[in-house]
Amino acid sequence: MSQKRSIFEEVDDAKPAEATPKTGVIDRAPRGARRAVRGWLIAIFALVAIMIVVGGLTRLTDSGLSITEWQPISGAVPPLSDTDWQAEFEKYQAIPEFRIQNSEMTLAEFKSIFWWEWGHRQLGRVIGLVWGVGFLFFWLTKRMPTGWTGRLLGLGVLGGVQGAIGWWMVSSGLTGRMVDVASYRLAIHLGLAFVILGLTTWYILMLSRPEAQLMQARRGREGKLFSLSTGLMHFAFLQILLGALVAGIDAGRGYIDWPLMGGQVIPDGMMNLSPWWSNFFENPALVQFLHRVSGYLLVIFAIVVWRRTRTSGYTATKGAFTAAFAMLILQMLLGIVTVMQAAQWHIAITHQIGAIVAWVLILRARHRAQYPLSQSVRG
């Protein structure tokens, strides 16, 4: 028979019959794999970002066609003797770019552009190696977080596709129709690079908090803000593709006044090429005009999205959108300076780095709208 208890007895004095676990099943699961995978993805993110910058410099230095063959394995070894260098130079001398633009180029000058393209391709091999070694390690040791095998495998597949598209892009400049790579292929190549960078960024953000916290945060999801940020992300991606078209035909060096173009609001000759659709890829006047107008509209839309965030109850979410908005304003100013300075390489590459930063900040803001950070009542 149980003993009577005083109504004044301290509750804390009672001993519980069995300790109740304070955490759920998800929280009790080992989190080391999530942290390790996140660190691996951060390394891939850094390499992909550097790859985009090196790719931009390769384009700005007109080095992309210096290697005329695609040799994924043997191409990792650069020329090691004078004979090897002469053989590579002779291959380059056979393509239209040399005959039309660089017929006076010396072997020493060829080496400088060769190293840019070789470095770009070598970095791609390094990224593939880092992904492959990391994926196999986490998969074989069964440390892959639940549900992540397919996502991370898909990331590697995209990397392989990117390598093939890179060669598809380069091959367009070897056929004789043009002396540079096709601008639309350059846009696809750069666009896929930003897709890979974006997925990597999103995965890093998803692994930055335990699964239980993400599930809890999802309950505070701001649907309208998430939809607007998704639209902003797509709009920014379109602007990146238009920027690639500008770079592909050096359209940034043709009209260097602002806010006008050639002294006009709408420049002449925007539809001079035939067939008509080729103007959207090969006409410098139309391509730069579209890039400018799209940039203005993107900033206007960013203002609308930013104003909408003022009603958010989450301080971190508002801060994330403010950072993205500020970077878009800075990126627009960098674009104006790039045009007015005839796309000098050091300014143009700064503009491309700005695109990377803006892209990542938009994704971060979108993630905050989907998974708000918890805060106290006082914010």
N, C-alpha and C positions, 0 to 999 in steps of 0.2 A: 504494500500500500504506500502510495507516495505521500511525502510529508507536506504539511501545509506551509505555504510561503507567505511572508508578510507583504502587505500591499506597499510597504515603504522600502522593500528590498531593492537595492540597486540592480538595475538590469544588467550592468556590465559584470556583476559578480557571477551571473549564471554562465555555466560552461556549455557551449554548443555541443550537441551530440556528434556532429560531423562538420568539418570545415567545408564551406561552400566555395567552389572555385570562383575567382573574381573575373576571369577572362573567358571569352568564348573559344570555340574550337579553332576559329581562324587565328585569333591572337596567340593561342598556345602553340601554333605551328612554328617551326624554326623560321626565322626571318633572315638568317645569314645569306641564303641563296638570293633573296630579293636584293639585298645590299650589294652582293658581289656582282650579280647580273647588271644592276644599275651602274656600278663602276665600270664594267666592261662596255656598256652602252655609251657612257660618257666619253670613253676613249675613242669609240667609233664616231661619235658626234664631232669630236675635235678634229679627227682625221678627215671626215667628210667636209667640214667647214673649210679646212685648209685646202682640200682638193678643189673646192669651188673657187677659192681665191687664186690658186695656182692655175686653174683652168682659165680664169679671166685674164691673168697675166700672159698665158700662152696665146690667147687670142689677141691681146693688145700688142704683143711683140711680133705678131704674124708668124708664129712658130708652129702652128698646128699641123702643117703639111710637110714638115721636115723629115718625118719618118713615114715612108710610103708603103709600109707593109704592116700587117697585123700578125704578130707572133707572140701570143700570150705567155709562152714559156721561155723560148730561146731569146725573145726580145728583151728579157730582163738584163741581159749582158750587153753593155755598150761596146762600141768599137774599141779595140785594145791596141791596134797597131796603125801605122800610117796607111797600110794597104786596106785595112778595114774602113778607115775614115774615107779614103778615096772612093771605095765601093759605095758607101752610103751617099756620098756627095753626087756620084754619077746617077744614082737612082733619083735623087732630088732634081738633078739637071734635066731629067726626062719629062718632068711634069710641066703643065702650062704656067704655074706660078713662077717658076724660075725663068722660063723662056720669055714671058711677057713682062714680069715685074722685077725680077732679081738677076738678070743676065750678067750683071757686073759683079755678082757676089763672089767673094773669095772663100777658100776652104776654112779659113779662120772665122769668117763671119757666119758660115754655115754651122760651124761647131756651136756658136752661141745660141742659135735658134734650136739646134738639135737637142741641147741639154735641157731646154725648157720643156719640150714635148716629151723627152725621155723621162724627165722628173715627174711630169704629170701622169704618164702611164705607170711609172714605178710606184707612185703613191697609190694608184688604183690597186696594184698588186698587194701592197702592204695592207690596205683596207680589207681586201679579200682574205688575206692570211689571218689578220686579227679576228675577223668575223668567224672564219672557219675553225681556228684553234679554240676560240672561246665557246662557240656553239657545241663543238664535239665534247669539250671538257664538261660543260654543264649537263649535257645530255647523257653522256656515258657514266658520269658520277651520280646521276639521278638527283642533281641539285637544281634542275630547272623548275621554276615555280609552276604550280598547276595552271594549265591553260595557256602557257606562254610558248610552248614549243612551236606551234604553227605560226604564231606572229613573228618570232625571231627567225624561223626558217624562211618565211616570206621576205624578210628584210634582206637575207643573203641572196635569194633568187632575184630580187630587184637589183642588187648590186651586179649580178652576172649579166642581167639584161642591159644594165647601164653600160657595161663594157662593150657589148655588141653594138649598142646604139652609138657609142663613141666612134667605133670603126666605121659604121654606116655613115656617120657625119663626115669623117675624114675622107672617105672614098668619094664623096660628092665633089671634092675639089681636085680629084685626080683624073677625071674623065675627059676634060677638055672643054666642057661647056662653060665653065667659070674658073676663075683663078683663086677663089676662096671657097670655103665650105658653104653648102646651102643654108641660108639663114633659118629656114623652118626646121631643119635638122638640128641646128645649134640650139634653137628654142626648145625642141623636144629633149635634147640632151641636158640642158640646164634645168628644164622643168622637172625631169625625173630626179636630178640631183637634189632639188628642193623638196620633192616628195619624200625621198629617203631621209633627208635631214629632218623633215617635219615629223615623220613617223618615229624616228629615233628620239626626237624631243618629246613627243607625246608619251612614248614608252618610259622614258626617264622620269617624267612627271608622275606617271601612274605608279612607278615603283618607289617613289619618294616617300610614300606613306603606306602603312600596313593596310591590308585588304579590308579589315574591319572598319578602319577610319574612313576609307573611301566609300564604303557602303553607307556609313552613317552620314557622311558629307553629301551623298547623292540625294538625301531627303531634303536638303536645303537648296537643291538645284534651282537656278533662276532661268527658266525656260526661254523667256523672251530675250534675255541678254545672251544666252547661249546661241540662239538662232541668229541674232544680229552679229555676233562674233564669228559665226560660221560663214555668214555672208561676207564679212570683212576679210576673212581668210581667203575665200575664193577670189574676191576682188583683187587682193594683194598678189595672189598667184598669177592672175591674168596680167597684172602690171609687170611682173617679173618676166613673163613670156614675151611681152611687148618690148621690154628692155633688151632681151636676148636678140630679138629681130633687129633692133637698132644697132646693137654691137656687131651682128653678123654682116651687115652691109656698110658699117662705118657711117651710119646716118647721123650720128651725134656730131660729126665734124662738118656737116654740110650747111647747117643753119645755126649760126652762133649768136644770134641776137635773141633777146627776150624782153618783154612777153610776145613780141611779134616773131614771125618767121620770114626771113628775107624781106623785112619791112612790111609784111602783110599779115592780117589776121589768119586768112586761109591762103597758103602759098600756092603759086601757080604750078601746074604740071603734076598734080597729085594722081591723075589717072591717065598718064601718057603712055604707059606700057601696054603691050598686047601679048597674050590675052588679058582681059581686065583684072582677073583675080590675081595675077602676078604682082600687081601694084601693092598688094597688102604684104608682100614678102620682100620685094626687090626695089620698090620706089622709095628713095630716102625721104622725099617730102612727105608722103603719106604715112610712112612708118613712124617718123619722128612726130608728126602731128598727132597720130593716134596715141602715142606714148605720152605726150604732153597732156592731151585732153583726159586720158584715163587717169593720169596722176592727179589732176585737179578734182575729178569726180571722186577718186579714192579718198582724198583728204576731206572733201565735203561729207562723204558717208562716214568717215572716221569721227567727224565732229558730231554727227547725229548719234552714233553709237556711244561716244564719250558722254554726251549729255544724258543719255538714257542711264548710264551707270551711276549718275548722281543720286538716283533713287534707291540704289542697292543698300542693303543694311550691313554689308560685309566690307570692312575697311580694306582688307587685303585684295578683294576683288576690284574695288575702286582704284586702288593703287596700281594694280596690274594693267588695267585699261588706260590709266593715265600715262603709264610708261610707254605703252604701245602707241598711244596717240602722239605723245611728244616725239617718239622716234620717227613716226611717219612725217611729221612736220619737218624734222631735221633732214629726213631723206629727200623730201621735196626740194629743200634748199640746196642740198648736195647735187641734186639733178640739175637745177638751174645753173649752178656754178660749173658743173661738168660741161654743159652745153656751151656756156659763154667762154669757156677756156678750151674749146675745140677738142674736148675729151682727151686731154693730156693723160698719160697712162696712170700717173700717181693719183690724180683726182678721180678718174674713172674707176679705178680699183677701190678707192675709198667709198664711192657710190655703191659698188657691188657689195662691199662689206656691210654697208648700211642696210642693204636689202636683206642680208642674212640676219642681222640683229632685229630688224623690224619683223621679219617672218617668225622668229623665235618668240618675240615678245607678244605677238598676236596669238600664237598658239598657247602661250602661258596664260594670257588673259582668258582665252576660251576655256582652258582647263579650270581656271578659278570659277568661272560661271557654272561649269558642270559639277565641280567638287569644291564648294566654298570652304575656306579654312574656318574652323570654329573659333569663336571669340567670346569674351565675356559680355554681359549685358551692356556694359559701358563702352564696348567696342575696342 
